[in-house]
Amino acid sequence: MENSDAARSLESSVKQLQDRGVKNVVVSLGEKGVFLRDSQGHTVSFPADHRVQAVDTTAAGDSFTAAMAYGLSNGWQLTDAVKLAVRVSNIVVTRKGAQASIPNMWEVEGESSL
């Protein structure tokens, strides 16, 4: 993550959540990607895929959360679930609408370039 006031503010806010008992914090930053701080204090930034042309961001956040929940409920590591969520939301933003923009799993698996 870049060393800026915004980055320091984000890291400070995440640390405050963890000081209150939240184990893992995942923050979607839209076109700037995703920030993760895990229960051991490790941070990982997942860049957004700038190769996609965003058409409509409707349902991107919901789809991100659902994909991450899918991965975690299937026993995936947190970082792998976040990677899936990033891939799904990268697909969603390239399509118009809400329900119509949400890919099924075979579409996500077929998006190896994402």
All heavy atoms as an XYZ file, in Angstrom:
852
protein
N       0.844     -1.170      0.000
C       0.000      0.000      0.000
C       0.887      1.231      0.000
O       1.900      1.271      0.673
C      -0.901     -0.037      1.229
C      -1.645      1.253      1.445
S      -3.065      1.053      2.493
C      -4.202      0.406      1.305
N       0.482      2.226     -0.768
C       1.264      3.452     -0.877
C       1.333      4.169      0.466
O       0.469      4.033      1.319
C       0.671      4.368     -1.942
C      -0.719      4.834     -1.602
C      -1.384      5.591     -2.722
O      -1.425      5.060     -3.834
O      -1.846      6.705     -2.455
N       2.405      4.915      0.662
C       2.621      5.633      1.909
C       2.014      7.026      1.802
O       2.675      7.975      1.439
C       4.113      5.690      2.222
C       4.384      6.206      3.610
O       3.474      6.299      4.416
N       5.618      6.544      3.871
N       0.751      7.161      2.115
C       0.056      8.439      2.033
C      -0.794      8.608      3.282
O      -0.939      7.692      4.088
C      -0.830      8.495      0.798
O      -1.896      7.578      0.932
N      -1.369      9.793      3.430
C      -2.265     10.028      4.564
C      -3.446      9.058      4.534
O      -3.855      8.538      5.570
C      -2.770     11.465      4.551
C      -1.689     12.471      4.910
O      -0.669     12.065      5.518
O      -1.850     13.661      4.584
N      -3.985      8.809      3.347
C      -5.121      7.889      3.227
C      -4.729      6.474      3.639
O      -5.481      5.791      4.341
C      -5.659      7.894      1.800
N      -3.547      6.030      3.220
C      -3.082      4.693      3.570
C      -2.849      4.573      5.069
O      -3.222      3.573      5.694
C      -1.808      4.366      2.801
N      -2.244      5.598      5.660
C      -2.009      5.578      7.109
C      -3.335      5.590      7.869
O      -3.493      4.907      8.873
C      -1.127      6.746      7.527
C       0.348      6.534      7.162
C       1.246      7.587      7.789
N       0.987      8.937      7.274
C       1.481      9.420      6.142
N       2.271      8.673      5.395
N       1.204     10.654      5.760
N      -4.302      6.349      7.376
C      -5.614      6.405      8.005
C      -6.312      5.042      7.926
O      -6.915      4.590      8.905
C      -6.466      7.482      7.335
O      -7.747      7.506      7.895
N      -6.218      4.405      6.771
C      -6.812      3.086      6.597
C      -6.184      2.090      7.570
O      -6.883      1.373      8.285
C      -6.630      2.594      5.157
C      -7.038      1.147      4.891
C      -8.533      0.957      5.108
C      -6.642      0.739      3.486
N      -4.869      2.046      7.604
C      -4.184      1.101      8.484
C      -4.508      1.375      9.948
O      -4.705      0.447     10.735
C      -2.689      1.124      8.223
C      -2.342      0.515      6.875
C      -0.852      0.459      6.584
O      -0.053      0.517      7.540
O      -0.503      0.351      5.401
N      -4.612      2.637     10.320
C      -4.963      3.002     11.690
C      -6.382      2.552     12.025
O      -6.634      2.002     13.105
C      -4.825      4.514     11.871
O      -5.307      4.908     13.130
N      -7.306      2.772     11.108
C      -8.700      2.369     11.322
C      -8.823      0.856     11.446
O      -9.551      0.349     12.303
C      -9.580      2.870     10.182
O      -9.578      4.278     10.152
N      -8.112      0.141     10.601
C      -8.139     -1.321     10.642
C      -7.561     -1.809     11.970
O      -8.113     -2.709     12.605
C      -7.380     -1.907      9.430
C      -7.136     -3.388      9.597
C      -8.162     -1.635      8.151
N      -6.479     -1.217     12.391
C      -5.869     -1.606     13.672
C      -6.837     -1.356     14.818
O      -6.937     -2.179     15.742
C      -4.568     -0.852     13.892
C      -3.915     -1.157     15.219
C      -2.460     -1.426     15.098
C      -1.756     -1.694     16.398
N      -2.480     -2.245     17.497
N      -7.580     -0.263     14.779
C      -8.559      0.021     15.824
C      -9.638     -1.065     15.877
O     -10.047     -1.491     16.969
C      -9.214      1.379     15.599
C      -8.313      2.549     15.926
C      -9.001      3.879     15.655
O     -10.221      3.985     15.727
N      -8.216      4.895     15.345
N     -10.082     -1.512     14.721
C     -11.060     -2.601     14.689
C     -10.475     -3.862     15.322
O     -11.134     -4.540     16.113
C     -11.501     -2.892     13.252
C     -12.442     -1.885     12.609
C     -12.596     -2.187     11.122
C     -13.786     -1.898     13.309
N      -9.238     -4.159     14.974
C      -8.618     -5.363     15.516
C      -8.365     -5.234     17.012
O      -8.476     -6.214     17.740
C      -7.348     -5.700     14.744
C      -7.692     -6.205     13.357
C      -6.503     -6.654     12.568
O      -5.495     -5.956     12.505
N      -6.613     -7.818     11.960
N      -8.052     -4.042     17.481
C      -7.875     -3.826     18.919
C      -9.177     -4.066     19.678
O      -9.160     -4.350     20.871
C      -7.372     -2.406     19.202
C      -5.925     -2.199     18.778
O      -5.223     -3.193     18.508
O      -5.505     -1.023     18.701
N     -10.303     -3.978     18.977
C     -11.618     -4.212     19.584
C     -12.088     -5.654     19.399
O     -13.230     -5.969     19.702
C     -12.633     -3.244     19.010
C     -12.331     -1.822     19.433
C     -13.358     -0.864     18.957
N     -13.086      0.443     19.531
C     -13.346      1.584     18.941
N     -13.923      1.589     17.759
N     -13.062      2.706     19.525
N     -11.234     -6.504     18.825
C     -11.557     -7.923     18.750
C     -11.833     -8.486     17.377
O     -12.026     -9.695     17.230
N     -11.886     -7.645     16.346
C     -12.097     -8.160     14.992
C     -10.807     -8.857     14.553
O      -9.729     -8.282     14.642
C     -12.459     -7.017     14.016
C     -12.585     -7.545     12.592
C     -13.734     -6.322     14.460
N     -10.917    -10.103     14.107
C      -9.706    -10.864     13.762
C      -9.123    -10.455     12.416
O      -7.955    -10.130     12.310
C     -10.007    -12.363     13.766
C     -10.283    -12.908     15.135
C     -10.529    -14.391     15.070
C     -10.842    -14.914     16.452
N     -11.072    -16.349     16.451
N      -9.913    -10.552     11.391
C      -9.470    -10.255     10.030
C     -10.305     -9.113      9.475
O     -11.522     -9.115      9.622
C      -9.640    -11.478      9.119
C      -8.854    -12.665      9.617
O      -7.637    -12.616      9.697
N      -9.555    -13.728      9.973
N      -9.650     -8.171      8.817
C     -10.365     -7.037      8.235
C     -10.053     -6.976      6.748
O      -8.881     -6.938      6.353
C      -9.967     -5.705      8.918
C     -10.722     -4.539      8.288
C     -10.220     -5.766     10.423
N     -11.100     -6.981      5.946
C     -10.979     -6.870      4.499
C     -11.705     -5.594      4.092
O     -12.875     -5.416      4.416
C     -11.611     -8.087      3.785
C     -11.526     -7.930      2.275
C     -10.953     -9.378      4.240
N     -10.988     -4.716      3.380
C     -11.571     -3.447      2.960
C     -11.500     -3.358      1.447
O     -10.407     -3.399      0.861
C     -10.822     -2.243      3.584
C     -11.460     -0.931      3.140
C     -10.784     -2.348      5.100
N     -12.664     -3.246      0.811
C     -12.710     -3.041     -0.631
C     -12.487     -1.561     -0.901
O     -13.141     -0.703     -0.310
C     -14.070     -3.474     -1.177
O     -14.164     -3.138     -2.539
N     -11.555     -1.274     -1.788
C     -11.199      0.105     -2.122
C     -11.588      0.469     -3.543
O     -11.005      1.356     -4.151
C      -9.689      0.303     -1.927
C      -9.151     -0.036     -0.526
C      -7.640     -0.045     -0.522
C      -9.708      0.937      0.497
N     -12.566     -0.256     -4.085
C     -13.031      0.029     -5.441
C     -11.920     -0.154     -6.455
O     -11.241     -1.174     -6.474
N     -11.716      0.854     -7.276
C     -10.702      0.753     -8.342
C      -9.280      0.677     -7.808
O      -8.350      0.384     -8.559
C     -10.841      1.921     -9.311
C     -10.527      3.255     -8.698
C     -10.758      4.406     -9.660
O     -11.507      4.237    -10.627
O     -10.187      5.470     -9.431
N      -9.098      0.888     -6.509
C      -7.762      0.795     -5.905
C      -7.480     -0.591     -5.347
O      -6.422     -0.833     -4.803
C      -7.592      1.855     -4.828
C      -7.600      3.252     -5.404
C      -7.380      4.290     -4.352
C      -7.430      5.664     -4.995
N      -7.378      6.727     -4.016
N      -8.446     -1.511     -5.463
C      -8.213     -2.878     -5.040
C      -8.796     -3.197     -3.676
O      -9.806     -2.644     -3.270
N      -8.104     -4.079     -2.961
C      -8.575     -4.577     -1.671
C      -7.406     -4.597     -0.694
O      -6.284     -4.960     -1.052
C      -9.159     -6.002     -1.819
C      -9.543     -6.600     -0.476
C     -10.362     -5.989     -2.753
N      -7.695     -4.225      0.542
C      -6.707     -4.249      1.614
C      -7.141     -5.295      2.632
O      -8.307     -5.337      3.025
C      -6.621     -2.869      2.278
C      -5.685     -2.814      3.452
C      -4.334     -2.621      3.267
C      -6.167     -2.962      4.742
C      -3.468     -2.567      4.346
C      -5.316     -2.904      5.829
C      -3.955     -2.706      5.629
N      -6.208     -6.143      3.040
C      -6.473     -7.181      4.039
C      -5.436     -7.079      5.145
O      -4.236     -6.951      4.870
C      -6.399     -8.572      3.398
C      -6.206     -9.773      4.326
C      -7.429    -10.000      5.194
C      -5.886    -11.023      3.532
N      -5.907     -7.121      6.373
C      -5.014     -7.290      7.532
C      -5.562     -8.488      8.286
O      -6.706     -8.481      8.745
C      -4.989     -6.054      8.407
C      -4.010     -6.200      9.577
C      -3.972     -4.936     10.415
N      -3.281     -5.196     11.633
C      -2.145     -4.611     11.985
N      -1.575     -3.728     11.191
N      -1.578     -4.896     13.128
N      -4.740     -9.532      8.404
C      -5.221    -10.757      9.037
C      -4.998    -10.733     10.549
O      -4.463     -9.772     11.096
C      -4.610    -11.997      8.381
C      -3.118    -12.160      8.624
O      -2.555    -11.526      9.546
O      -2.498    -12.957      7.888
N      -5.417    -11.797     11.186
C      -5.383    -11.865     12.647
C      -3.966    -11.848     13.214
O      -3.781    -11.543     14.385
C      -6.130    -13.111     13.130
O      -5.551    -14.278     12.569
N      -2.964    -12.146     12.390
C      -1.576    -12.093     12.842
C      -0.926    -10.740     12.553
O       0.250    -10.540     12.826
C      -0.734    -13.199     12.169
C      -1.018    -14.606     12.680
C      -2.279    -15.177     12.072
O      -2.541    -15.036     10.879
N      -3.094    -15.818     12.893
N      -1.695     -9.823     11.979
C      -1.171     -8.492     11.689
C      -0.506     -8.365     10.335
O       0.047     -7.317     10.008
N      -0.556     -9.423      9.525
C       0.005     -9.356      8.174
C      -0.953     -8.576      7.273
O      -2.159     -8.775      7.340
C       0.207    -10.754      7.587
C       1.111    -11.600      8.407
N       0.676    -12.745      9.038
C       2.423    -11.474      8.716
C       1.673    -13.285      9.693
N       2.743    -12.538      9.527
N      -0.398     -7.718      6.450
C      -1.223     -6.975      5.510
C      -0.926     -7.421      4.087
O       0.219     -7.729      3.751
C      -1.005     -5.448      5.623
O       0.350     -5.156      5.332
C      -1.346     -4.947      7.010
N      -1.970     -7.472      3.301
C      -1.857     -7.831      1.893
C      -2.728     -6.862      1.104
O      -3.862     -6.599      1.487
C      -2.338     -9.277      1.612
C      -2.155     -9.636      0.150
C      -1.641    -10.282      2.508
N      -2.189     -6.344      0.025
C      -2.965     -5.517     -0.896
C      -3.208     -6.310     -2.166
O      -2.286     -6.925     -2.699
C      -2.215     -4.227     -1.224
O      -2.128     -3.419     -0.084
N      -4.432     -6.305     -2.611
C      -4.822     -6.976     -3.844
C      -5.183     -5.880     -4.842
O      -6.183     -5.186     -4.653
C      -6.032     -7.886     -3.616
C      -5.796     -8.967     -2.608
C      -5.950     -8.720     -1.254
C      -5.420    -10.235     -3.012
C      -5.737     -9.709     -0.305
C      -5.201    -11.247     -2.077
C      -5.357    -10.977     -0.719
N      -4.386     -5.699     -5.871
C      -4.676     -4.617     -6.821
C      -5.936     -4.899     -7.631
O      -6.274     -6.051     -7.880
C      -3.448     -4.598     -7.726
C      -2.881     -5.974     -7.628
C      -3.222     -6.477     -6.258
N      -6.609     -3.831     -8.007
C      -7.740     -3.973     -8.918
C      -7.187     -4.284    -10.301
O      -6.055     -3.932    -10.620
C      -8.546     -2.680     -8.955
N      -7.977     -4.960    -11.090
C      -7.555     -5.279    -12.450
C      -7.923     -4.109    -13.354
O      -9.083     -3.896    -13.654
C      -8.239     -6.555    -12.927
C      -7.710     -7.038    -14.258
O      -7.028     -6.260    -14.948
O      -7.981     -8.194    -14.602
N      -6.928     -3.336    -13.739
C      -7.188     -2.148    -14.552
C      -7.386     -2.477    -16.034
O      -7.596     -1.576    -16.829
C      -6.073     -1.117    -14.359
C      -6.056     -0.584    -12.970
N      -7.025      0.258    -12.493
C      -5.220     -0.805    -11.941
C      -6.775      0.560    -11.234
N      -5.687     -0.086    -10.863
N      -7.335     -3.770    -16.371
C      -7.600     -4.153    -17.758
C      -9.089     -4.181    -18.050
O      -9.490     -4.164    -19.190
C      -7.008     -5.529    -18.049
C      -5.492     -5.565    -17.953
C      -4.988     -6.967    -18.094
N      -5.488     -7.739    -16.947
C      -5.370     -9.043    -16.806
N      -4.792     -9.749    -17.740
N      -5.826     -9.657    -15.743
N      -9.912     -4.253    -16.998
C     -11.358     -4.283    -17.230
C     -11.884     -2.864    -17.367
O     -11.373     -1.938    -16.752
C     -12.115     -5.033    -16.103
C     -11.633     -6.466    -15.987
C     -12.028     -4.317    -14.785
N     -12.894     -2.712    -18.186
C     -13.555     -1.421    -18.380
C     -14.835     -1.435    -17.550
O     -15.777     -2.147    -17.867
C     -13.875     -1.201    -19.862
C     -14.586      0.094    -20.152
C     -13.723      1.314    -19.847
O     -12.530      1.309    -20.130
N     -14.320      2.327    -19.271
N     -14.857     -0.668    -16.478
C     -16.034     -0.617    -15.620
C     -17.184      0.056    -16.352
O     -17.037      1.154    -16.887
C     -15.722      0.114    -14.332
N     -18.324     -0.624    -16.385
C     -19.528     -0.128    -17.038
C     -20.554      0.286    -15.989
O     -21.199      1.314    -16.110
C     -20.125     -1.220    -17.967
C     -21.462     -0.797    -18.535
C     -19.152     -1.567    -19.073
N     -20.693     -0.535    -14.945
C     -21.694     -0.307    -13.905
C     -21.217     -1.011    -12.637
O     -20.907     -2.190    -12.671
C     -23.029     -0.885    -14.375
C     -24.192     -0.610    -13.444
O     -23.993     -0.011    -12.366
O     -25.317     -1.011    -13.796
N     -21.144     -0.293    -11.545
C     -20.655     -0.893    -10.296
C     -21.768     -1.466     -9.432
O     -21.498     -1.986     -8.347
C     -19.846      0.132     -9.474
O     -20.695      1.235     -9.160
C     -18.616      0.598    -10.230
N     -23.014     -1.415     -9.930
C     -24.132     -1.986     -9.187
C     -23.861     -3.462     -8.925
O     -23.481     -4.196     -9.830
C     -25.452     -1.846     -9.986
O     -25.642     -0.471    -10.296
C     -26.638     -2.378     -9.198
N     -24.016     -3.887     -7.704
C     -23.867     -5.276     -7.252
C     -22.423     -5.717     -7.086
O     -22.176     -6.854     -6.695
C     -24.615     -6.257     -8.156
N     -21.464     -4.844     -7.348
C     -20.056     -5.247     -7.212
C     -19.712     -5.583     -5.758
O     -19.066     -6.594     -5.486
C     -19.131     -4.153     -7.742
N     -20.146     -4.754     -4.832
C     -19.850     -5.006     -3.415
C     -20.558     -6.237     -2.887
O     -19.962     -7.045     -2.166
N     -21.817     -6.392     -3.235
C     -22.575     -7.569     -2.800
C     -21.961     -8.845     -3.361
O     -21.847     -9.860     -2.663
C     -24.035     -7.471     -3.253
C     -24.777     -6.329     -2.588
O     -24.403     -5.937     -1.470
O     -25.737     -5.829     -3.200
N     -21.569     -8.794     -4.619
C     -20.963     -9.963     -5.262
C     -19.605    -10.277     -4.652
O     -19.241    -11.445     -4.480
C     -20.826     -9.730     -6.762
O     -22.099     -9.558     -7.330
N     -18.853     -9.229     -4.329
C     -17.561     -9.411     -3.667
C     -17.755    -10.157     -2.351
O     -17.096    -11.161     -2.080
C     -16.905     -8.039     -3.416
C     -15.582     -8.125     -2.710
C     -14.407     -8.169     -3.437
C     -15.511     -8.154     -1.327
C     -13.181     -8.253     -2.793
C     -14.296     -8.242     -0.670
C     -13.128     -8.290     -1.409
N     -18.697     -9.674     -1.545
C     -18.950    -10.279     -0.239
C     -19.442    -11.718     -0.384
O     -18.994    -12.614      0.339
C     -19.986     -9.446      0.540
O     -19.482     -8.107      0.668
C     -20.241    -10.014      1.916
N     -20.334    -11.952     -1.326
C     -20.863    -13.301     -1.538
C     -19.766    -14.264     -1.991
O     -19.698    -15.404     -1.520
C     -21.988    -13.263     -2.566
N     -18.900    -13.807     -2.878
C     -17.815    -14.675     -3.354
C     -16.839    -14.996     -2.232
O     -16.371    -16.136     -2.109
C     -17.083    -14.006     -4.522
N     -16.534    -14.008     -1.413
C     -15.633    -14.255     -0.292
C     -16.267    -15.237      0.695
O     -15.620    -16.178      1.156
C     -15.269    -12.944      0.403
C     -14.061    -13.099      1.292
S     -13.421    -11.534      1.877
C     -14.593    -11.165      3.133
N     -17.558    -15.052      0.977
C     -18.272    -15.965      1.871
C     -18.307    -17.381      1.293
O     -18.144    -18.363      2.023
C     -19.686    -15.456      2.121
N     -18.493    -17.477     -0.028
C     -18.489    -18.790     -0.689
C     -17.148    -19.498     -0.452
O     -17.111    -20.667     -0.063
C     -18.746    -18.626     -2.189
C     -18.524    -19.886     -2.979
C     -19.530    -20.835     -3.098
C     -17.292    -20.141     -3.587
C     -19.317    -22.004     -3.805
C     -17.082    -21.306     -4.295
C     -18.085    -22.243     -4.407
O     -17.866    -23.407     -5.101
N     -16.065    -18.786     -0.713
C     -14.737    -19.385     -0.529
C     -14.496    -19.810      0.905
O     -14.048    -20.933      1.166
N     -14.797    -18.928      1.835
C     -14.565    -19.244      3.252
C     -15.434    -20.402      3.720
O     -14.972    -21.268      4.470
C     -14.808    -18.011      4.116
C     -13.813    -16.866      3.922
C     -14.256    -15.640      4.706
C     -12.401    -17.286      4.309
N     -16.694    -20.444      3.271
C     -17.590    -21.525      3.690
C     -17.190    -22.871      3.096
O     -17.622    -23.915      3.585
C     -19.040    -21.199      3.332
O     -19.231    -21.224      1.931
N     -16.349    -22.828      2.067
C     -15.839    -24.066      1.472
C     -14.435    -24.401      1.952
O     -13.747    -25.219      1.350
C     -15.888    -23.967     -0.052
C     -17.288    -24.208     -0.574
O     -17.762    -25.336     -0.552
N     -17.958    -23.153     -0.994
N     -13.996    -23.733      3.016
C     -12.730    -24.072      3.645
C     -11.499    -23.443      3.006
O     -10.383    -23.845      3.302
N     -11.681    -22.466      2.142
C     -10.544    -21.816      1.486
C      -9.797    -20.928      2.475
O     -10.369    -20.430      3.445
C     -11.011    -20.953      0.336
C     -11.663    -21.667     -0.807
C     -12.145    -22.950     -0.827
C     -11.938    -21.116     -2.083
N     -12.698    -23.217     -2.041
C     -12.588    -22.113     -2.842
C     -11.705    -19.881     -2.659
C     -12.994    -21.910     -4.142
C     -12.119    -19.667     -3.962
C     -12.745    -20.683     -4.694
N      -8.532    -20.717      2.208
C      -7.758    -19.736      2.950
C      -8.335    -18.352      2.669
O      -8.867    -18.102      1.583
C      -6.280    -19.775      2.516
C      -5.572    -21.068      2.848
C      -5.462    -21.270      4.349
O      -5.148    -20.353      5.094
N      -5.729    -22.486      4.787
N      -8.193    -17.442      3.625
C      -8.741    -16.099      3.475
C      -8.213    -15.403      2.227
O      -8.979    -14.794      1.476
C      -8.429    -15.263      4.720
C      -8.916    -13.820      4.723
C     -10.423    -13.736      4.510
C      -8.501    -13.142      6.023
N      -6.929    -15.497      1.960
C      -6.369    -14.814      0.782
C      -6.946    -15.372     -0.512
O      -7.196    -14.625     -1.457
C      -4.832    -14.890      0.749
O      -4.424    -16.261      0.863
C      -4.211    -14.066      1.874
N      -7.183    -16.681     -0.561
C      -7.783    -17.269     -1.764
C      -9.235    -16.824     -1.937
O      -9.690    -16.578     -3.059
C      -7.697    -18.798     -1.716
C      -6.269    -19.293     -1.822
O      -5.435    -18.606     -2.448
O      -5.974    -20.370     -1.265
N      -9.955    -16.707     -0.828
C     -11.340    -16.230     -0.898
C     -11.382    -14.779     -1.374
O     -12.247    -14.407     -2.170
C     -12.010    -16.369      0.467
N     -10.427    -13.962     -0.928
C     -10.377    -12.573     -1.379
C     -10.024    -12.517     -2.867
O     -10.621    -11.733     -3.619
C      -9.377    -11.740     -0.542
C      -9.173    -10.357     -1.142
C      -9.861    -11.624      0.901
N      -9.103    -13.343     -3.314
C      -8.751    -13.367     -4.745
C      -9.979    -13.719     -5.595
O     -10.200    -13.127     -6.653
C      -7.629    -14.368     -5.013
C      -6.278    -13.910     -4.515
C      -5.232    -14.990     -4.722
C      -3.928    -14.622     -4.062
N      -2.947    -15.730     -4.138
N     -10.764    -14.695     -5.135
C     -12.000    -15.052     -5.843
C     -12.941    -13.852     -5.870
O     -13.512    -13.523     -6.917
C     -12.686    -16.240     -5.178
C     -14.073    -16.582     -5.744
C     -13.955    -17.092     -7.183
C     -14.781    -17.588     -4.853
N     -13.091    -13.201     -4.740
C     -13.987    -12.054     -4.642
C     -13.564    -10.934     -5.587
O     -14.413    -10.296     -6.229
C     -14.044    -11.557     -3.201
N     -12.275    -10.703     -5.700
C     -11.768     -9.686     -6.627
C     -12.106    -10.082     -8.062
O     -12.556     -9.260     -8.853
C     -10.252     -9.474     -6.441
C      -9.668     -8.624     -7.557
C      -9.960     -8.837     -5.084
N     -11.904    -11.357     -8.401
C     -12.223    -11.816     -9.754
C     -13.696    -11.629    -10.067
O     -14.072    -11.167    -11.144
C     -11.834    -13.287     -9.935
C     -10.416    -13.410    -10.366
C      -9.979    -14.715    -10.970
N     -10.871    -15.822    -11.036
C     -10.539    -17.062    -10.706
N      -9.336    -17.333    -10.251
N     -11.393    -18.033    -10.826
N     -14.548    -12.011     -9.120
C     -15.991    -11.883     -9.337
C     -16.380    -10.423     -9.525
O     -17.096    -10.076    -10.473
C     -16.783    -12.528     -8.174
C     -18.250    -12.139     -8.228
C     -16.628    -14.037     -8.207
N     -15.898     -9.561     -8.652
C     -16.287     -8.147     -8.781
C     -15.709     -7.526    -10.044
O     -16.325     -6.630    -10.632
C     -15.903     -7.351     -7.535
O     -14.524     -7.382     -7.305
N     -14.557     -8.005    -10.510
C     -14.008     -7.529    -11.781
C     -14.937     -7.873    -12.943
O     -15.059     -7.106    -13.891
C     -12.626     -8.129    -12.056
C     -11.520     -7.415    -11.326
O     -11.643     -6.261    -10.939
N     -10.419     -8.115    -11.116
N     -15.587     -9.009    -12.867
C     -16.545     -9.389    -13.905
C     -17.807     -8.546    -13.785
O     -18.310     -8.012    -14.771
C     -16.893    -10.895    -13.809
C     -15.665    -11.750    -14.126
C     -18.050    -11.233    -14.759
C     -15.846    -13.225    -13.808
N     -18.317     -8.410    -12.578
C     -19.581     -7.705    -12.343
C     -19.536     -6.278    -12.877
O     -20.492     -5.817    -13.505
C     -19.944     -7.728    -10.841
C     -21.096     -6.792    -10.537
C     -20.281     -9.147    -10.411
N     -18.439     -5.570    -12.652
C     -18.389     -4.160    -13.070
C     -18.347     -3.983    -14.581
O     -18.557     -2.879    -15.072
C     -17.211     -3.383    -12.416
C     -17.345     -3.392    -10.908
C     -15.860     -3.895    -12.876
N     -18.112     -5.063    -15.323
C     -18.076     -4.955    -16.784
C     -19.459     -5.123    -17.409
O     -19.595     -5.047    -18.627
C     -17.124     -6.001    -17.410
O     -17.637     -7.317    -17.163
C     -15.712     -5.854    -16.873
N     -20.469     -5.347    -16.565
C     -21.819     -5.606    -17.054
C     -22.815     -4.622    -16.440
O     -22.638     -4.184    -15.311
C     -22.239     -7.029    -16.689
C     -21.310     -8.082    -17.270
C     -21.655     -9.439    -16.746
N     -20.790    -10.475    -17.318
C     -20.828    -11.739    -16.978
N     -21.693    -12.164    -16.072
N     -20.018    -12.614    -17.544
N     -23.879     -4.348    -17.163
C     -24.934     -3.453    -16.663
C     -25.912     -4.220    -15.785
O     -26.193     -5.394    -16.029
C     -25.699     -2.834    -17.829
C     -24.986     -1.655    -18.428
C     -26.047     -0.626    -18.762
C     -25.494      0.729    -18.975
N     -25.266      1.517    -17.822
N     -26.414     -3.523    -14.774
C     -27.474     -4.071    -13.944
C     -26.958     -4.782    -12.711
O     -25.760     -4.826    -12.453
N     -27.896     -5.322    -11.962
C     -27.553     -6.008    -10.722
C     -27.524     -7.517    -10.943
O     -26.462     -8.086    -11.174
C     -28.533     -5.630     -9.623
N     -28.680     -8.158    -10.930
C     -28.712     -9.608    -11.081
C     -28.085    -10.067    -12.389
O     -27.380    -11.075    -12.416
C     -30.141    -10.135    -10.988
C     -30.582    -10.363     -9.569
C     -31.919    -11.046     -9.525
O     -32.915    -10.489    -10.010
N     -31.968    -12.223     -8.953
N     -28.320     -9.344    -13.443
C     -27.797     -9.742    -14.758
C     -26.271     -9.671    -14.817
O     -25.654    -10.317    -15.660
C     -28.396     -8.847    -15.838
N     -25.656     -8.925    -13.920
C     -24.200     -8.771    -13.972
C     -23.459     -9.834    -13.180
O     -22.242     -9.983    -13.320
C     -23.808     -7.386    -13.442
O     -24.051     -7.289    -12.051
N     -24.173    -10.579    -12.353
C     -23.517    -11.539    -11.462
C     -23.196    -12.826    -12.228
O     -24.085    -13.480    -12.759
C     -24.405    -11.834    -10.245
C     -24.658    -10.533     -9.471
C     -23.747    -12.883     -9.342
C     -25.711    -10.649     -8.394
N     -21.913    -13.199    -12.279
C     -21.523    -14.404    -13.017
C     -21.809    -15.665    -12.210
O     -21.904    -15.629    -10.986
C     -20.014    -14.224    -13.198
C     -19.604    -13.463    -11.977
C     -20.754    -12.521    -11.695
N     -21.937    -16.774    -12.915
C     -21.999    -18.045    -12.207
C     -20.563    -18.578    -12.090
O     -19.622    -18.007    -12.643
C     -22.946    -19.036    -12.896
C     -22.562    -19.310    -14.326
O     -21.379    -19.410    -14.656
N     -23.548    -19.413    -15.198
N     -20.397    -19.659    -11.365
C     -19.036    -20.132    -11.061
C     -18.271    -20.553    -12.311
O     -17.082    -20.307    -12.403
C     -19.096    -21.270    -10.041
C     -17.784    -21.516     -9.377
S     -17.198    -20.012     -8.567
C     -15.937    -20.673     -7.551
N     -18.937    -21.154    -13.298
C     -18.187    -21.574    -14.490
C     -17.676    -20.370    -15.257
O     -16.635    -20.431    -15.897
C     -18.967    -22.554    -15.368
C     -20.231    -22.056    -15.980
C     -21.485    -22.210    -15.493
C     -20.371    -21.317    -17.201
N     -22.402    -21.607    -16.326
C     -21.739    -21.049    -17.391
C     -19.477    -20.852    -18.153
C     -22.236    -20.344    -18.477
C     -19.974    -20.151    -19.237
C     -21.324    -19.908    -19.394
N     -18.397    -19.246    -15.198
C     -17.897    -18.024    -15.833
C     -16.669    -17.501    -15.103
O     -15.704    -17.075    -15.729
C     -18.963    -16.929    -15.824
C     -20.124    -17.147    -16.754
C     -21.144    -16.045    -16.629
O     -21.868    -16.018    -15.619
O     -21.196    -15.207    -17.548
N     -16.702    -17.539    -13.773
C     -15.565    -17.065    -12.977
C     -14.342    -17.956    -13.230
O     -13.246    -17.461    -13.435
C     -15.915    -17.045    -11.475
C     -14.700    -16.696    -10.637
C     -17.060    -16.090    -11.208
N     -14.557    -19.264    -13.224
C     -13.439    -20.190    -13.457
C     -12.876    -20.035    -14.866
O     -11.692    -20.237    -15.081
C     -13.902    -21.629    -13.203
C     -14.153    -21.895    -11.744
C     -14.811    -23.234    -11.480
O     -15.300    -23.876    -12.444
O     -14.845    -23.622    -10.306
N     -13.712    -19.638    -15.821
C     -13.267    -19.435    -17.182
C     -12.504    -18.144    -17.381
O     -11.867    -17.929    -18.402
N     -12.540    -17.257    -16.395
C     -11.867    -15.968    -16.465
C     -10.444    -16.085    -15.903
O     -10.085    -15.419    -14.964
C     -12.652    -14.900    -15.694
C     -13.984    -14.578    -16.307
C     -13.859    -13.871    -17.631
O     -12.881    -13.143    -17.860
O     -14.754    -14.051    -18.473
N      -9.654    -16.957    -16.477
C      -8.292    -17.169    -15.975
C      -7.415    -15.949    -16.170
O      -6.389    -15.805    -15.533
C      -7.669    -18.391    -16.645
O      -7.607    -18.182    -18.035
N      -7.823    -15.045    -17.066
C      -7.016    -13.860    -17.305
C      -7.228    -12.791    -16.233
O      -6.516    -11.814    -16.187
C      -7.346    -13.259    -18.680
O      -8.693    -12.840    -18.716
N      -8.230    -12.970    -15.381
C      -8.502    -11.981    -14.336
C      -7.745    -12.275    -13.089
O      -7.426    -13.322    -12.744
C     -10.005    -11.913    -14.025
C     -10.872    -11.387    -15.150
C     -12.331    -11.422    -14.728
C     -10.508     -9.967    -15.514
